[in-house]
Amino acid sequence: MDVQLEEIQDILKKYGQEHLLNHYDLLDEKKKQTLLEQINKIDFELVNNLYSSTKEQKTNGHDKITPIDYLDKFKLNDQYKYYEGIGKKAIKEGKLAAVTMAGGQGTRLGHSGPKGTYDIGLDSHKSLFELLSENLKEEGKKYDVMIPWFIMTSRENNKDTVEFFEKHKYFGYQKNKNIFFFEQGELPMMDTEGKILIGEDGLIKLAADGHGGIYESLVKTNMTKKMRELGIEWVFIGGVDNCLVKMVDPVLMGIAIDKKVTVACKSVVKANPHEKVGVFCRRNGKPNVIEYSEITDEMAEATDENGELLYGESHILCNLFSIDAIERMGSEPLPYHVAFKKAKYIDKDGNLVEPDSPNAYKFEAFLFDAFGEVDDMAVLRVKREEEFAPVKNSDEKGVDCPKTARELYKKFYHLD
């Protein structure tokens, strides 16, 4: 028997996960090796702790939630030019990089490829990736720099994403010079008994670890090291599905530099008090984002003396970080949140099980959970119609869908 296989069997026995090798002998040689490599990468102590967390009652009852201060980009008056000047100088000096989180598939949109390859229906038929690349290049021209672009893929879509960029000649970028690809982390899915699931392919069923894994992924894949080699000091992180995302914003950057904060985030005011979005706040004095499910109706509807919502600043996944902050946040995993999902799997007898109801735990970290690690941050309110046109749902939903994103994009760029 192979020594590696013996060692792995011992590890699995220790953690009660022996079933992972139940059908090992039925796999071809390539899959056998892949399965052993998967098992070798698993942090079983972490997995045990994650499973234990599913049995715990989570409560935020003792947390003190208070409003957070913010700046309105269009009410800065004389300060606008001041902040803009600081930011422009830093961008011209090549201190900014952009990161796009693009690990998802376009399944909910009826699209079979990576979400970034999706065509939202413009006359140009440009994909989300192309729309983002054009904006990034245009902004770079203003400052006579080529802003480095880092794209986070997933195991599931990395190959297709890279091939898509190759096909389109990287939209004018140069691979490994000013455009880089790296994969986000994954964690095993588990059943209600704490057993790791085997997928239809005979391998461990893995799921992406959420956008909160971005920090750890940037560090583990040496992307932060690459950024430092390029002279980068500030990193904008945004999602691929917002076709109006502004990755280059000298005002946001100037505010961060001037106020000496390591994190600066954009917000849009809630469409209504009960919009289902996470909002910026302070939790026990520290910057944070509170989910809509955590806010009471009274808090959601509370206003200040000007009639503005006290908890009205929506987190739109448009965040600027110092590279020091990313490395600090990526030095250890964030707390994980549990989602109960439907997942197909192979049972101990080798049968494919297709459940009718949720049967598996998926573990995700949220990017904003790291905000509590900083003493302070800046929040800049921007206009929804200028910076936030997400493509998350199919047109049937009627909100945050290709149709609404397309309308906002065309209106902003005067394409009608």
Secondary structure, DSSP 4 states (H G I P E B T S, - for coil): --HHHHHHHHHHHHTT-GGGGTTGGGS-HHHHHHHHHHHHH--HHHHHHHHHHTTS----TT--EE----EEGGG-THHHHHHHHHHHHHHHTT-EEEEEE---B-GGGT-SSBGGG-B---TT--BHHHHHHHHHHHHHHHTT----EEEEE-TTTHHHHHHHHHHTGGGG--BTTTEEEEEPPEEE-EETTSPBPB-TTSSB-EEE--GGGHHHHHHHTTHHHHHHHTT--EEEEEETTBTT--S--HHHHHHHHHHT-SEEEEEEE-SSTT-S--EEEEETTEEEEE-GGGS-HHHHH-B-TTS-BTT-EEEEEEEEEEHHHHHHHTTSPPPPEEEEE---EE-TTS-EE--SS--EEEEE--GGGGGGGSS--EEEE--HHHH--B--S-GGG-SSSHHHHHHHHHHHTT--
